[in-house]
Amino acid sequence: MQDRMNNLQSIEQYIGTFYSKEWVQKNVLNMTDAEIDEMQRQINKEAGIDVEDGGIDMPDGGDGITRYPQDGSGNFISADDMEGSNGVNNKGDNNGGN
């Protein structure tokens, strides 16, 4: 379990950018479809409970995961500065002026 949590932590910033939540649940956390459905049911139930009573505070329309890709120094990377997996930069003409 510790290995799975470490793996999750190492790719968490890329969920929603390079990895889907479902892919992470299946391939990193090794959850079955039944476990994913049960966990989502529990999360939905907790979202409806007041925080003081053990519920979770989740923004409307969110899934509880904040996605801000970071570089090796912990600085946030904007979508315009991300390099695609095929080695092509996404900065546009003139390297985005950088």
Backbone bond lengths (Angstrom), bond angles and torsions (degrees), N, CA, C in turn:
res aa  C-N    CA-C-N  psi(-1)  N-CA   C-N-CA  omega(-1)  CA-C   N-CA-C  phi
1 M - - - 1.458 - - 1.534 110.31 -
2 Q 1.341 116.01 -39.58 1.462 119.82 -179.94 1.524 110.85 -61.79
3 D 1.335 117.17 -40.33 1.470 120.50 178.35 1.520 110.87 -61.71
4 R 1.334 116.73 -41.78 1.467 120.04 -179.88 1.525 110.61 -65.42
5 M 1.331 117.51 -39.51 1.461 120.68 179.21 1.534 110.40 -67.07
6 N 1.328 116.93 -39.13 1.468 120.17 176.75 1.525 110.91 -64.13
7 N 1.340 116.47 -42.60 1.462 120.04 177.56 1.521 110.95 -63.10
8 L 1.330 116.48 -42.37 1.462 120.72 178.28 1.522 110.34 -60.40
9 Q 1.312 116.53 -45.25 1.468 120.34 -179.41 1.528 111.24 -61.26
10 S 1.332 116.66 -36.62 1.462 118.92 -176.93 1.527 113.05 -71.98
11 I 1.341 118.67 -23.29 1.472 120.18 179.77 1.519 113.11 -113.63
12 E 1.335 117.82 0.35 1.462 121.45 -175.35 1.529 113.11 -52.99
13 Q 1.314 116.74 -39.36 1.466 120.07 -177.77 1.524 112.75 -67.63
14 Y 1.331 117.04 -14.42 1.460 120.67 -178.40 1.525 113.38 -101.98
15 I 1.344 117.20 -1.10 1.467 120.09 177.86 1.522 107.78 -66.97
16 G 1.309 115.24 127.28 1.458 120.41 -177.70 1.514 112.73 92.66
17 T 1.326 116.93 -15.20 1.454 121.68 177.26 1.517 109.96 -105.77
18 F 1.327 116.00 -54.25 1.459 121.08 -179.69 1.526 112.65 -115.67
19 Y 1.334 117.29 -23.97 1.464 122.61 -179.19 1.516 109.55 -126.19
20 S 1.328 116.32 139.32 1.461 119.19 174.61 1.521 109.08 -81.17
21 K 1.314 115.34 156.87 1.457 120.71 177.06 1.530 110.17 -59.83
22 E 1.332 116.78 -41.23 1.459 120.68 179.94 1.529 110.98 -63.32
23 W 1.326 117.98 -42.86 1.460 120.99 179.81 1.527 110.09 -60.69
24 V 1.325 116.69 -42.57 1.463 120.95 179.82 1.531 110.41 -64.47
25 Q 1.327 116.54 -43.47 1.459 119.34 179.30 1.527 111.09 -60.13
26 K 1.333 116.88 -42.02 1.461 120.64 -176.99 1.523 112.93 -79.18
27 N 1.321 118.48 -42.48 1.460 121.97 -169.67 1.521 114.86 -98.99
28 V 1.314 118.27 -24.43 1.459 120.64 178.74 1.528 110.01 -100.42
29 L 1.332 116.01 -47.14 1.459 120.29 -179.16 1.523 112.92 -88.52
30 N 1.348 116.71 -6.81 1.473 122.66 179.17 1.523 112.93 54.79
31 M 1.337 116.65 40.07 1.459 121.44 178.95 1.531 109.61 -87.12
32 T 1.323 115.21 144.83 1.458 120.61 174.26 1.524 108.55 -82.68
33 D 1.336 116.44 168.19 1.463 119.76 176.44 1.525 110.82 -59.01
34 A 1.330 117.21 -39.15 1.469 121.35 179.48 1.528 110.59 -65.03
35 E 1.327 117.62 -40.91 1.467 120.79 178.60 1.521 111.00 -66.98
36 I 1.320 116.95 -38.97 1.465 120.83 177.77 1.528 110.02 -62.80
37 D 1.336 116.49 -46.34 1.468 120.33 179.17 1.522 111.53 -61.61
38 E 1.332 117.58 -42.88 1.465 121.58 179.59 1.526 111.18 -65.52
39 M 1.326 116.75 -42.02 1.458 120.11 179.35 1.528 110.49 -64.04
40 Q 1.342 116.93 -41.63 1.462 120.08 178.80 1.519 110.98 -64.38
41 R 1.341 116.54 -38.05 1.467 120.78 177.16 1.528 109.88 -61.68
42 Q 1.321 116.80 -44.08 1.463 120.79 179.24 1.526 111.20 -65.24
43 I 1.320 117.17 -42.18 1.467 121.28 179.31 1.524 109.85 -62.27
44 N 1.333 116.54 -44.69 1.466 120.42 178.70 1.526 110.96 -61.51
45 K 1.322 116.31 -40.50 1.463 120.57 179.19 1.523 110.37 -64.20
46 E 1.340 116.82 -45.91 1.461 121.25 -179.66 1.519 111.98 -65.39
47 A 1.322 117.30 -31.69 1.461 120.65 179.72 1.521 111.12 -65.97
48 G 1.334 116.62 -23.98 1.460 120.72 179.49 1.514 113.97 -89.07
49 I 1.332 117.61 -1.55 1.462 122.65 -179.12 1.517 109.02 -101.64
50 D 1.317 116.55 141.16 1.457 121.71 178.27 1.529 110.32 -58.28
51 V 1.330 117.04 142.71 1.458 122.30 -177.42 1.531 111.13 -57.09
52 E 1.320 117.62 -40.10 1.467 121.25 -179.84 1.526 112.07 -64.20
53 D 1.336 116.89 -20.69 1.469 121.73 -179.95 1.521 112.36 -100.22
54 G 1.326 117.76 14.93 1.450 121.26 176.81 1.514 114.87 100.71
55 G 1.332 117.25 1.89 1.458 120.24 177.74 1.517 111.26 -76.55
56 I 1.306 116.09 179.71 1.461 120.59 179.22 1.520 109.41 -115.65
57 D 1.313 115.58 148.85 1.457 121.98 178.22 1.522 107.77 -95.87
58 M 1.343 115.88 107.17 1.458 120.56 -177.23 1.528 108.48 -126.89
59 P 1.329 117.99 132.28 1.463 120.12 179.02 1.523 111.44 -62.23
60 D 1.327 116.09 149.02 1.459 120.93 178.00 1.520 110.39 -57.69
61 G 1.313 116.30 134.61 1.453 121.60 176.93 1.515 114.13 78.77
62 G 1.322 117.82 0.29 1.455 120.74 -179.79 1.513 112.21 -97.06
63 D 1.317 116.11 171.13 1.452 120.04 176.89 1.520 111.04 -116.66
64 G 1.335 116.89 9.83 1.451 121.35 176.59 1.513 114.41 88.51
65 I 1.316 117.83 1.01 1.458 120.67 -179.76 1.519 108.56 -112.06
66 T 1.332 115.77 124.07 1.455 121.33 175.46 1.513 107.75 -94.86
67 R 1.300 116.28 128.15 1.460 120.93 -174.83 1.523 111.36 -116.00
68 Y 1.314 115.68 101.09 1.447 122.11 176.21 1.522 107.73 -130.72
69 P 1.328 119.02 95.22 1.466 119.94 179.39 1.523 110.58 -57.89
70 Q 1.337 115.10 142.65 1.456 121.33 -178.70 1.518 109.86 -128.01
71 D 1.321 114.50 154.41 1.459 118.77 174.71 1.530 108.96 -85.24
72 G 1.300 117.81 -176.95 1.451 122.20 -177.82 1.517 114.43 -61.69
73 S 1.327 117.33 -20.60 1.464 121.60 179.48 1.518 112.55 -92.98
74 G 1.323 117.07 -0.66 1.453 120.55 -179.44 1.517 114.01 89.22
75 N 1.329 117.70 4.88 1.463 121.07 178.18 1.524 109.48 -81.46
76 F 1.313 116.77 141.23 1.455 121.10 179.95 1.526 111.06 -67.40
77 I 1.340 115.53 142.54 1.460 122.26 179.26 1.523 107.25 -109.93
78 S 1.318 116.85 125.24 1.459 119.67 177.75 1.521 109.19 -75.51
79 A 1.317 116.46 157.42 1.465 120.84 179.70 1.515 111.09 -59.50
80 D 1.329 117.77 -32.95 1.467 121.39 -179.74 1.521 112.39 -69.03
81 D 1.336 116.81 -23.37 1.453 120.67 -177.97 1.528 113.74 -96.40
82 M 1.326 117.10 0.47 1.462 120.62 -178.44 1.520 109.54 -77.88
83 E 1.317 116.64 140.74 1.456 121.35 175.80 1.512 108.01 -97.21
84 G 1.304 117.26 131.38 1.456 121.60 -179.59 1.516 111.64 -66.58
85 S 1.331 115.68 161.89 1.458 120.46 -177.35 1.528 111.75 -67.58
86 N 1.338 117.07 -16.33 1.462 119.46 179.31 1.527 111.84 -91.65
87 G 1.353 116.50 10.33 1.462 120.62 176.81 1.519 113.61 84.59
88 V 1.326 118.02 -0.25 1.464 121.75 -179.88 1.518 107.67 -90.44
89 N 1.347 117.00 129.20 1.452 117.25 179.39 1.526 110.08 -78.60
90 N 1.316 114.06 157.41 1.452 121.58 -177.96 1.518 111.75 -105.80
91 K 1.325 116.65 23.00 1.458 120.48 -174.68 1.503 113.58 -90.07
92 G 1.306 118.84 -8.41 1.451 120.74 178.98 1.517 112.29 82.44
93 D 1.333 115.12 -163.51 1.460 120.84 -178.28 1.526 110.74 -63.54
94 N 1.293 115.48 147.82 1.465 122.43 175.41 1.525 112.39 57.78
95 N 1.354 116.13 31.37 1.472 121.97 177.69 1.520 111.92 54.84
96 G 1.316 117.96 34.92 1.458 122.13 179.18 1.513 113.51 68.17
97 G 1.331 116.21 17.12 1.458 119.32 -178.99 1.512 113.14 80.72
98 N 1.336 117.57 5.29 1.473 121.30 -178.35 1.502 111.06 -92.18
